[in-house]
Amino acid sequence: MNKLPTDISIITTYRCPMRCQMCNIWQNPTKKEEEITARDLEMLPHFKFVNITGGEPFVREDLDEIIEVMRQKSPRIVISTSGWYEERVIALAEKFPDIGIRISIEGLQEKNDELRGRQGGFEKGVRILHTLKDMGLTDIGFGITVSNHNSADMLDLYKLSKELGMEFATAAFHNSFYFHKYDNVITNHREVSENFLRLIEAQLKEKHPKSWFRAYFNMGLINYVNGGKRLLPCEAGTVNFFIDPWGEVFPCNGMEEKKWKLSMGNIRSGKTFEEIWNSEEADRVREHVRNCPKHCWMVGTASPVMKKYIAKPARWVISNKLRSMAGRPVKLLPQVLRQMEENE
């Protein structure tokens, strides 16, 4: 018997109003009548953390029903959104004031609206964040997906998050079945790495340990964009997993069909979740994860193992926090430095 997972991400839809350059979900929308429902999710066990994502979750007219079901199964739910449907976000927050909201902001106003393909997106996102804060919500923030084009805005967005007193998340763009994108590539490695390094230095100067561990995560992103192997093992399909809009259970959202893509089962199959999780199909998927060639570094798969194998990141965090307090520069792990040197 396999231990049940702690984290789940539910891809509620592939419908999306945005036109992002780094993601083609919007070109591959799901049919409304085919998408999983709140009733489908009732068979799930309890989790420590639930992420509701898309596409754009707020296109779902029954999103509140999905939240109602998942609130019975987890103490923390965070919705990832573009913030495009401003009134819907506010209405849901009024109904569920303990909900978490993360808005995607890909740069300052000009760069964000260019990359996300919608004018006014930046203003909407920031306005929603201010409104949610005024409403008393505490689990709110925004995040950037770093590409060739926006890493220069990253530190300014971090500073904005500090001014607003909100969470700031980072990612680097990936290719996968989930994004329906296979030609994302970072070519200006040095520029992106240096901008991440500036963010790491700022995070280590903070007083909160959570920010110091985010610095470690961002070092992992430097390593990823330079083609390095993961800093920690991937245990997708063991501690975390994804459900797609049709109910397929996947270990992660980073798989590519040309390399491998396997489902662990489907929550609409009539089987219990435990039967799916302990099936031969699920074990076969985990074997593929152990031998996966991609070395992704996404928060969904990195965060659980950073907690599970906390000793390794903690050593780096303590060492570099002390260096920061002494006014000394960040010392990246040797494997990260080697990857950076290979790309020069």
C-alpha positions in Angstrom: 0.0 0.0 0.0 1.3 3.4 -0.9 1.0 6.3 1.5 -1.7 8.8 0.4 -0.6 12.1 -1.1 -0.6 15.4 0.8 -1.0 17.8 -2.1 -3.3 17.9 -5.1 -3.7 20.3 -8.0 -7.1 20.2 -9.8 -7.1 21.5 -13.4 -10.7 22.5 -13.6 -10.7 23.6 -17.2 -8.6 24.4 -20.3 -10.9 27.3 -21.1 -9.1 30.6 -20.7 -9.7 34.3 -21.7 -6.0 35.1 -21.8 -3.7 34.8 -24.8 -0.4 34.1 -23.1 2.7 33.8 -25.3 4.2 31.0 -23.1 1.0 28.9 -22.9 -1.4 27.6 -25.6 -4.1 26.3 -23.3 -6.4 29.0 -24.7 -6.1 27.4 -28.1 -7.2 24.0 -26.8 -10.2 24.7 -24.6 -12.1 21.9 -23.0 -15.8 21.5 -23.6 -17.9 22.7 -20.7 -20.0 19.5 -20.6 -17.0 17.2 -20.4 -15.3 18.9 -17.4 -15.2 17.2 -14.0 -17.8 18.3 -11.5 -17.9 18.9 -7.8 -19.7 15.5 -7.5 -16.7 13.8 -9.2 -14.4 15.2 -6.6 -16.3 13.8 -3.6 -14.4 10.5 -3.9 -11.1 12.2 -3.0 -9.4 11.7 0.4 -8.2 14.5 2.7 -5.1 16.6 1.8 -2.9 19.2 3.5 -3.0 21.5 0.4 -5.3 21.9 -2.6 -4.5 24.1 -5.6 -7.4 24.9 -8.0 -6.1 25.9 -11.4 -6.9 25.9 -15.1 -7.0 27.4 -17.7 -8.9 30.0 -15.9 -10.9 28.5 -12.9 -13.2 31.4 -12.8 -14.8 30.5 -16.1 -16.4 27.7 -14.2 -19.9 28.8 -13.1 -19.9 26.0 -10.5 -16.5 27.0 -9.0 -18.2 27.6 -5.6 -19.5 24.1 -5.6 -16.0 22.7 -6.2 -14.7 24.8 -3.4 -17.5 23.6 -1.1 -16.4 20.0 -1.7 -12.7 20.6 -1.3 -13.1 22.6 1.8 -14.3 19.4 3.5 -11.1 17.7 2.4 -8.3 20.3 3.2 -7.5 23.1 5.5 -6.0 25.2 2.7 -7.2 25.9 -0.8 -5.4 28.2 -3.2 -6.9 29.3 -6.5 -4.5 30.2 -9.3 -6.1 32.8 -11.6 -5.4 35.5 -14.2 -7.6 37.9 -12.3 -9.5 38.7 -15.5 -12.9 38.0 -14.0 -12.6 40.6 -11.3 -16.2 40.5 -10.0 -16.2 36.7 -9.8 -13.0 36.6 -7.8 -14.4 39.2 -5.3 -17.8 37.3 -5.0 -16.0 34.0 -4.3 -13.8 35.7 -1.7 -16.8 37.1 0.0 -18.3 33.7 0.2 -15.1 31.9 1.3 -12.9 34.5 3.1 -10.4 31.8 4.1 -9.6 31.0 0.5 -6.2 31.6 -1.0 -5.9 33.6 -4.3 -2.8 33.8 -6.5 -2.9 36.1 -9.5 -0.5 35.6 -12.4 1.4 38.8 -13.2 4.1 38.4 -15.8 5.9 41.8 -15.4 5.1 45.4 -14.9 2.1 46.9 -16.8 3.6 47.0 -20.3 5.4 43.7 -20.2 2.5 41.8 -18.4 -0.1 42.9 -20.9 2.2 42.1 -23.8 3.0 38.6 -22.6 -0.5 37.8 -21.5 -2.1 39.2 -24.6 -4.8 41.3 -22.9 -4.6 45.0 -22.3 -5.5 46.0 -18.8 -4.6 42.7 -17.2 -2.0 44.2 -14.9 -4.3 46.9 -13.6 -7.0 44.4 -13.0 -4.7 42.1 -11.1 -3.3 44.8 -8.8 -6.8 46.2 -8.2 -8.1 42.8 -7.2 -5.2 42.3 -4.8 -5.9 45.6 -3.1 -9.6 44.8 -2.8 -8.9 41.3 -1.4 -6.6 42.9 1.2 -9.1 45.5 2.1 -11.7 42.6 2.6 -9.3 41.1 5.2 -8.1 38.1 3.2 -4.6 37.0 4.2 -3.7 34.2 1.9 -3.2 36.3 -1.2 -0.4 37.1 -3.6 0.8 37.0 -7.2 3.5 35.2 -9.2 5.6 35.5 -12.3 6.5 32.9 -14.9 10.0 33.9 -16.0 10.9 33.7 -19.7 13.4 35.4 -22.0 11.4 38.6 -21.9 10.5 39.5 -18.3 13.2 38.6 -15.8 14.2 42.3 -15.6 10.8 43.1 -14.0 11.1 40.3 -11.4 12.8 42.4 -8.7 10.3 45.3 -9.1 7.4 42.8 -8.7 9.0 41.4 -5.6 9.3 45.0 -4.2 5.7 45.6 -5.0 4.7 42.4 -3.1 6.6 43.7 -0.1 4.8 47.1 -0.3 1.5 45.3 -0.5 2.4 42.8 2.2 1.6 39.8 0.0 3.1 36.5 -1.2 5.4 36.6 -4.3 5.8 33.3 -6.2 8.2 32.5 -9.1 8.4 30.0 -11.9 10.2 29.5 -15.1 8.4 28.5 -18.2 8.2 24.8 -19.2 7.1 22.7 -22.1 4.4 20.1 -21.4 1.0 18.6 -22.3 -0.5 20.9 -19.7 0.7 24.2 -21.3 0.1 22.7 -24.8 3.4 24.2 -25.6 6.7 22.6 -26.8 8.9 25.5 -28.0 9.5 27.5 -24.8 13.2 28.0 -24.4 15.3 30.4 -22.4 18.3 31.5 -24.4 19.6 34.5 -22.3 20.7 32.3 -19.5 23.1 34.8 -17.9 20.6 37.7 -17.7 17.9 35.5 -16.3 20.3 33.9 -13.8 21.6 37.2 -12.6 18.1 38.6 -12.1 17.2 35.5 -10.1 20.3 36.0 -8.1 19.3 39.6 -7.2 16.0 38.2 -6.0 17.7 35.6 -3.9 19.9 38.2 -2.2 16.8 40.3 -1.4 14.9 37.3 0.0 17.8 36.3 2.2 17.8 39.8 3.8 14.2 39.3 5.0 13.4 38.3 8.6 11.1 35.4 7.7 12.5 31.9 7.2 9.8 31.2 4.5 11.5 33.8 2.3 14.9 32.2 2.9 13.6 28.8 1.6 12.1 30.6 -1.3 15.6 31.8 -2.1 16.6 28.1 -2.2 13.7 27.4 -4.6 14.8 30.2 -6.8 18.3 28.8 -6.9 16.6 25.7 -8.2 15.2 27.8 -11.0 18.6 29.1 -11.9 19.7 25.5 -12.0 16.7 24.5 -14.2 17.0 27.3 -16.7 20.7 26.4 -17.2 19.8 22.8 -17.9 20.9 21.2 -14.6 19.5 18.1 -12.8 17.1 18.7 -10.0 18.5 19.7 -6.6 16.1 17.3 -4.9 14.4 14.1 -6.1 11.1 14.3 -7.9 8.3 12.4 -6.1 5.4 13.4 -8.3 2.7 10.8 -8.0 3.8 10.0 -4.5 3.4 13.1 -2.4 1.5 15.2 -4.9 -0.5 14.7 -8.1 -2.8 16.5 -10.7 -6.3 15.8 -11.9 -7.0 17.0 -15.4 -10.4 18.4 -16.6 -11.5 14.9 -17.7 -10.6 13.3 -14.4 -7.3 11.7 -15.4 -4.9 11.3 -12.5 -1.4 12.4 -13.5 1.7 12.7 -11.3 2.5 16.2 -12.5 1.8 18.8 -15.2 5.3 18.7 -16.7 5.1 15.6 -18.9 5.6 15.7 -22.6 4.0 13.1 -24.9 7.2 12.9 -27.0 9.1 11.8 -23.8 6.3 10.1 -21.8 2.8 10.8 -20.5 0.9 8.2 -18.5 -2.2 8.3 -16.4 -2.5 6.6 -13.0 -6.3 6.2 -13.5 -9.5 8.2 -13.7 -11.6 9.4 -10.8 -14.7 8.7 -13.0 -13.8 5.0 -13.4 -15.9 3.8 -10.5 -12.8 2.8 -8.5 -12.1 4.3 -5.1 -9.2 6.7 -4.9 -7.2 4.2 -2.9 -7.7 1.6 -5.7 -6.4 4.1 -8.2 -3.5 5.2 -6.1 -2.4 1.6 -5.4 -3.0 0.3 -8.9 -0.5 -1.3 -11.3 -0.9 1.7 -13.5 0.0 4.1 -10.7 3.1 2.1 -9.9 4.2 2.1 -13.5 3.8 5.9 -13.5 6.0 6.2 -10.4 8.7 4.1 -12.1 8.6 6.5 -15.0 8.9 9.5 -12.6 12.0 7.9 -11.0 13.6 7.8 -14.5 12.1 11.0 -15.9 14.6 12.9 -18.1 13.0 16.3 -17.7 14.3 17.6 -14.4 11.5 20.1 -14.0 11.5 22.5 -11.1 8.0 23.7 -10.4 6.6 24.6 -7.0 4.0 21.8 -7.2 6.8 19.1 -7.2 9.6 21.0 -5.5 7.7 22.3 -2.4 6.7 18.8 -1.1 10.2 17.4 -1.3 11.8 20.6 0.1 9.7 19.8 3.2 10.3 16.1 3.1 14.1 16.4 2.7 14.4 19.7 4.6 17.9 19.0 5.9 19.5 19.7 2.5 17.8 23.1 1.8 18.2 24.0 5.4 22.0 23.7 5.3 22.2 26.0 2.4 19.6 28.4 3.9 21.5 28.7 7.2 24.8 29.1 5.5 23.7 31.8 3.2 21.5 33.7 5.7 24.7 34.0 7.8 26.6 35.2 4.7 23.8 37.7 4.0 24.0 39.1 7.6 27.7 39.5 7.3 27.3 41.4 4.0 28.8 38.6 1.9 27.5 37.5 -1.5 25.3 34.4 -2.0 27.1 31.2 -2.5 25.3 29.0 -5.0 25.6 25.2 -4.8 28.5 23.9 -6.9 26.3 22.0 -9.3 24.4 25.2 -10.0 27.6 27.2 -10.6 28.8 24.4 -13.0 25.7 24.6 -15.0 25.9 28.4 -15.3 29.5 28.1 -16.4 28.7 25.5 -19.1 26.1 28.0 -20.6 28.5 30.9 -20.9 
